[in-house]
Amino acid sequence: MFRMRRRGLIGGMIVGGATGAVVGHYSAKKQFESMAAAQAQQSQIDQAHAQTALAAQTAQAAQTTLAANDNKKDITQELQKLASLRQQGILSEEEFQQMKARILSNI
């Protein structure tokens, strides 16, 4: 009877050990899959942040360009007004040159 119990105990240990190894392997596999999924998700988040940052930089550059273009239009309009006043004889050549220099120095 002792032999029978011993064999059953040893056999159970072997089966239990094999089952433990299978469960351990399955657990490690699931952990690896979870880590891989988390890394893929983090990669997607990083890409989204990079795209958002690029969009913000592009928008800022566009606003700067628009502001610069508006400033150029204003300067052009001011110079055209001065030229018109000079042609009408309201401004002398000297006054025109002084006002023109003042406008261009504010660029």
Sequence and secondary structure as in RCSB ss.txt:
>XXXX:A:sequence
MFRMRRRGLIGGMIVGGATGAVVGHYSAKKQFESMAAAQAQQSQIDQAHAQTALAAQTAQAAQTTLAANDNKKDI
TQELQKLASLRQQGILSEEEFQQMKARILSNI
>XXXX:A:secstr
 HHHHHHHHHHHHHHHHHHHHHHHHHHHHHHHHHHHHHHHHHHHHHHHHHHHHHHHHHHHHHHHHHHHHHHHHHH
HHHHHHHHHHHHTTSS HHHHHHHHHHHHHT 
